[in-house]
């Protein structure tokens, strides 16, 4: 395919992006009352970019219609999808429908891209049909891969920031603060260094203020985070609240075990470094050293053979 064939598609893409930007710039904003209601629903919305404007608002309105074809068949599958989205940081009530709508739109885009490439390259043949199927399948599974990557990245961030948050939580509890006030204080102090964990604490505080039982809130905290250590912490706090034992002591024990686990993980990654460095050494560094050391001797041998 030559540059002249690709030029119309590039021009169309540029005009589409420009139209998208202009539409977002001139789209009407929500009223201050609506923004305040959104902030009450999500306490971390002030730190995030305001949603519900421009193309995002259109996608949110069109999500129920686009996601009908890909709705989970059973309630168990729907709950599993909600847990995956919550583990990746998407806790809004419309997260499931928006994700399914994005998945459907991605499949359509993959179908059109694969169909266009197949028709231009192969025509209406078997290879063209295969390219259509491959494009639609890749577009359908791409959102799942992105969601899995976001979930893994967020869980790792929460795991690495959890020992420091537990230390500060222990200090706050031993200073006389209750667990709710201590979580609020930790979320205020660590909002810059551990934003994901602080958002979870903020959501827990909001649910407690709305009257939910502490056991349910802590259980949901462990499920939403997707981190096994945070699930264990939630179980320990539930038992401490149930039997009336010392919360500070339970937090201190969990903090010590988390710090040991984090140091062991760092030692494990450091031990793997020597093995992982073998392939870059062999592929990139060793050929250069080989040329520098053996090159002059090889040139001398070639010259001697030619002179003879």
C-alpha positions in Angstrom: 0.0 0.0 0.0 1.4 3.3 -1.1 1.3 6.7 0.7 -1.3 8.0 -1.7 -3.7 5.2 -0.6 -3.2 6.0 3.1 -3.5 9.8 2.8 -7.4 10.0 2.7 -7.6 7.9 5.9 -5.0 10.1 7.6 -6.9 13.3 6.6 -10.2 11.8 7.8 -8.6 10.9 11.2 -7.2 14.4 11.6 -10.5 16.1 10.9 -12.3 13.7 13.3 -9.8 14.5 16.1 -10.2 18.2 15.5 -14.0 17.9 15.6 -13.8 16.0 18.8 -11.6 18.7 20.5 -13.9 21.5 19.3 -17.0 19.7 20.5 -15.4 19.2 24.0 -14.4 22.9 24.2 -17.8 24.3 23.4 -19.9 21.7 25.2 -22.2 22.9 27.9 -21.0 22.3 31.5 -23.2 21.0 34.3 -24.6 23.3 36.9 -22.8 23.7 40.2 -25.6 21.8 42.0 -25.0 18.8 39.7 -21.3 19.0 40.4 -21.9 19.1 44.2 -24.1 16.0 43.9 -21.4 14.2 42.0 -18.9 15.1 44.7 -21.2 13.7 47.3 -21.5 10.4 45.4 -17.7 10.2 44.9 -15.5 12.0 47.5 -12.5 11.7 45.2 -14.1 13.5 42.3 -12.5 16.8 43.2 -9.1 15.4 42.6 -10.1 13.8 39.3 -11.0 15.4 36.1 -14.7 16.3 35.9 -16.7 13.7 34.1 -20.0 13.9 32.3 -19.0 16.5 29.7 -18.6 16.5 26.0 -18.1 13.1 24.4 -18.0 11.4 27.8 -21.5 12.6 28.4 -22.6 11.2 25.1 -20.9 7.9 25.7 -22.6 7.7 29.1 -26.0 8.3 27.6 -25.4 5.8 24.7 -23.9 3.1 27.0 -27.1 1.3 27.9 -28.2 0.9 24.3 -24.7 -0.2 23.1 -24.2 -2.6 26.0 -27.4 -4.6 25.6 -25.9 -7.0 23.2 -23.0 -7.9 25.5 -24.8 -8.0 28.9 -23.8 -10.9 31.2 -26.2 -13.8 31.1 -26.2 -14.5 34.8 -26.0 -12.4 37.9 -22.8 -14.2 38.9 -21.1 -13.1 35.7 -22.3 -9.5 36.3 -21.0 -9.4 39.8 -17.6 -10.8 38.7 -17.4 -8.0 36.1 -18.2 -5.4 38.7 -15.5 -6.7 40.9 -13.0 -6.6 38.0 -13.9 -3.0 37.3 -13.7 -2.1 41.0 -10.3 -3.6 41.2 -9.2 -1.5 38.3 -10.5 1.7 40.0 -13.9 2.1 38.3 -16.5 2.2 41.1 -19.3 4.2 39.5 -22.7 2.7 39.1 -22.6 3.0 35.3 -19.1 1.4 35.0 -20.4 -2.0 33.8 -22.6 -0.5 31.0 -19.9 1.9 29.9 -17.3 -0.8 29.8 -19.6 -3.1 27.8 -20.4 -0.2 25.5 -16.7 0.5 25.0 -16.1 -3.2 24.3 -18.9 -3.2 21.7 -17.6 0.0 20.0 -14.0 -1.5 20.0 -15.3 -4.6 18.3 -17.1 -2.5 15.7 -14.0 -0.5 15.1 -11.9 -3.6 14.8 -14.4 -5.1 12.4 -14.3 -2.0 10.2 -10.5 -1.8 10.3 -10.0 -5.5 9.6 -12.7 -5.4 6.9 -11.2 -2.4 5.2 -7.7 -3.8 5.3 -8.9 -7.2 4.1 -10.9 -5.8 1.2 -8.1 -3.5 0.1 -5.4 -6.1 0.4 -7.1 -9.4 -0.5 -10.6 -8.5 -1.7 -13.6 -10.8 -1.1 -11.5 -13.9 -0.5 -10.8 -16.3 2.4 -7.9 -14.1 3.6 -10.1 -11.1 3.5 -12.8 -12.8 5.7 -10.1 -14.0 8.1 -8.8 -10.4 8.4 -12.4 -9.3 9.3 -12.7 -11.9 11.9 -9.3 -11.2 13.4 -9.9 -7.5 13.5 -13.3 -7.9 15.3 -11.8 -10.4 17.8 -8.9 -8.2 18.5 -11.2 -5.2 19.0 -13.4 -7.2 21.3 -10.7 -8.5 23.6 -8.5 -5.4 23.7 -10.6 -3.7 26.5 -10.3 -6.8 28.6 -6.5 -6.7 28.2 -6.4 -3.1 29.1 -8.6 -3.7 32.1 -6.4 -6.5 33.3 -3.3 -4.3 33.0 -5.0 -1.4 34.9 -6.0 -3.9 37.6 -2.5 -5.3 38.0 -1.0 -1.9 38.1 -3.4 -0.5 40.7 -3.1 -3.6 42.9 0.6 -3.3 42.9 0.4 0.4 43.9 -1.9 -0.3 46.8 0.3 -3.2 48.0 3.4 -1.1 48.0 1.8 1.9 49.8 -0.1 -0.2 52.3 2.7 -0.6 55.0 3.2 3.2 55.2 -0.5 3.8 55.5 -0.7 1.2 58.2 2.1 2.8 60.1 0.3 6.2 60.0 -2.9 4.5 60.9 -1.3 2.9 64.0 0.0 6.2 65.1 -3.4 7.9 64.7 -5.2 5.1 66.6 -2.7 5.0 69.4 -2.9 8.8 69.7 -6.6 8.5 70.6 -8.4 8.7 67.3 -11.1 6.3 66.3 -10.7 4.0 63.3 -13.0 6.2 61.1 -11.1 9.4 62.0 -7.8 7.7 61.6 -8.7 6.5 58.1 -9.8 10.1 57.2 -6.5 11.5 58.5 -4.5 8.9 56.6 -6.3 9.7 53.4 -5.6 13.4 53.9 -1.9 12.9 54.6 -1.1 10.4 51.9 -3.4 11.7 49.1 -0.3 12.6 47.0 1.8 9.5 47.5 -0.9 6.9 47.7 -3.9 8.2 45.8 -5.5 4.8 45.0 -5.5 3.6 48.6 -6.7 7.0 49.9 -9.7 6.9 47.5 -10.6 3.6 49.0 -10.4 5.0 52.5 -12.5 8.0 51.4 -15.2 5.8 50.0 -15.2 3.8 53.3 -15.6 6.9 55.3 -18.5 8.1 53.0 -20.2 4.7 53.5 -19.8 4.8 57.2 -21.3 8.3 57.3 -24.2 7.1 55.3 -25.0 4.5 58.0 -23.6 1.3 56.7 -22.2 -1.2 59.2 -18.5 -1.2 59.7 -18.2 -4.9 58.9 -19.8 -4.6 55.5 -17.7 -1.5 54.7 -14.5 -3.3 55.6 -15.5 -6.4 53.7 -16.3 -4.3 50.6 -12.9 -2.5 51.0 -11.1 -5.8 50.7 -13.2 -6.9 47.7 -12.9 -3.6 45.8 -9.1 -3.4 46.2 -8.3 -6.9 44.9 -5.2 -7.0 47.2 -5.0 -10.1 49.4 -3.2 -8.3 52.1 -5.9 -5.6 52.3 -8.5 -8.4 52.4 -6.6 -9.9 55.4 -6.4 -6.5 57.1 -10.2 -6.1 56.6 -10.8 -9.5 58.1 -8.6 -8.7 61.1 -10.3 -5.4 61.7 -13.7 -7.1 61.5 -12.7 -9.6 64.1 -11.2 -6.9 66.3 -14.5 -5.0 66.1 -16.5 -8.1 66.7 -14.6 -9.3 69.8 -13.6 -5.9 71.2 -9.9 -6.5 71.0 -7.2 -3.8 70.5 -7.4 -2.3 67.0 -4.0 -0.7 67.4 -2.3 -4.0 68.2 -3.9 -5.7 65.2 -2.8 -2.9 62.9 0.7 -3.1 64.3 1.0 -6.8 63.7 -0.4 -6.5 60.2 2.0 -3.5 59.4 5.0 -5.5 60.5 4.0 -8.5 58.4 3.4 -6.3 55.4 6.8 -4.6 55.7 8.5 -8.0 55.9 6.6 -9.2 52.8 7.5 -6.0 50.9 11.2 -6.4 51.7 11.1 -10.1 50.7 9.5 -9.1 47.4 12.3 -6.5 46.8 14.9 -9.2 47.6 13.2 -11.6 45.2 13.2 -9.1 42.4 16.8 -8.3 43.1 17.7 -12.0 42.9 15.9 -12.3 39.5 17.9 -9.3 38.1 21.0 -11.4 37.5 19.2 -13.9 35.5 17.2 -11.3 33.5 20.4 -9.4 32.6 21.9 -12.5 30.8 19.8 -11.9 27.7 20.7 -8.2 27.2 24.3 -9.0 27.9 24.4 -11.8 25.3 22.4 -9.9 22.6 23.8 -6.4 22.9 26.9 -6.1 25.1 28.7 -9.3 24.3 28.8 -8.8 20.4 30.4 -5.3 20.9 33.0 -6.7 23.3 33.6 -9.6 20.8 34.2 -7.2 17.9 36.6 -5.0 20.0 38.7 -7.9 21.3 38.7 -10.2 18.3 38.4 -7.7 15.5 42.0 -6.5 15.4 43.3 -10.1 15.6 40.9 -11.2 12.8 42.1 -8.3 10.6 45.7 -9.2 11.2 45.1 -12.9 10.3 43.3 -11.9 7.1 46.1 -9.6 6.1 48.7 -12.3 6.8 46.8 -14.8 4.7 46.4 -12.3 1.8 50.1 -11.5 1.9 51.0 -15.1 1.6 
